[in-house]
Amino acid sequence: MSEDSKMFNSSSFNEFLLLAFADTRELQLLHFSLFLGIYLAALLGNGLIITAIAFDHHLHTPMYFFLLNLSLLDLGTVSTTVPKSMANSLWDTRAISYSGCAAQVFLVVFLLGGEYSLLTVMAYDRFVAICRPLHYGTLMGSRGCVRMAAALWTSVFLCSALHTANTFSIPLCQGNTVDQFFCEVPQILKLSCSDSYLREVGVCLFFGCFIFIVLSYVQIFTAVLRIPSEQGQHKAFSMCLPHLAVVSLFLSTVMFAYLKPHSVSSPAVDLVVAVLYSVVPPAVNPLIYSMRNKELKNALRKVISWTFFSRGKIAIALHK
């Protein structure tokens, strides 16, 4: 049998085997409980932010419009990776179908790519707000924001489709065991015998956005330091620091996961990094953005109080 036919036969399986967090039942249930807690926290936090921004007209501004999109992406990311891992631990299995793995790869690339592109657009929004305040209404009008969001979602969708097709077009000859709790591209590529994977375009786009964010913040901090009043500087920094914290966490973990050489890879490190960029941010981002934002805090209080007030009225009506 030729080498090519061996590659084809070895890659014609109908499922992949994901990483098992533990072999003992107690640790599997512990993993399920931890991921369930994080997942519920992500659903609650991002759900509250989406509801607050959607129903509070004071938050119908470009900054909060992009924050709403970020929360949607975070919900999608955590819902793509965590539930399947929880189900595998609960039912003591490792299997994921070939089509399910391809769907995970597409969604993870789409959602993470969308989040990175959105963080780049949010850096531009803060740059215009601080460095070009007189032109903010013109450059960041409602139509402009909708067009930017539509262009972002469309371009990321096309890139993700090409990325997924490229990933699964490479013959796999190292088995079907993925050393990760979801179908992650670097781990799938480890199963390949080919070096023909096209990553140059993605790397160029990644560093292009990275340079844009860095240059934007260099100009932002230069402008902020020129503000004469300390109150003005504090307000400007409060606007930028949450976004900068989210960008730093996202970039550091994703760069390490997708751009590191194979020589520094180990299952434990890869697992920790994957959790840091795919599971932790969706749960933490709502806290980061609402911690020092008075407008968002007030809107969240209204949503929470309205929810409990409405439930109370319904309970009283049912009791009567």
Buried (B, 14 or more C-beta within 10 A) or exposed (E): EEEEEEBEEBBEEEBBBBBBBEEEEEEBBBBBEBBBEBBEBBBEBBBBBBBBBBEBEEBEBBBBBBBBBBBBBBBBBBBBBBEBBBEBBBEEEBBBEBEBBBBBBBBBBBBBBBBBBBBBBBBBBBBBBBBBEEEBEEBBEEEEBEEBBEEBBEBBBEBBEBBBEBBBEBBBBEEBEBBBBBBBBBBBBBBBBEEEBEBEEBEEBBEEBBEBBEEBBEBBBEBBEEBEEEEEBEEBBEBBEBBBBBBEBBBEBBBBBBEBEEEEBEEEEBBEBBBBBBBBBBBBBBEBBBEBBEBBEBBBEBBEEEEEEEEEEEEEEEEE
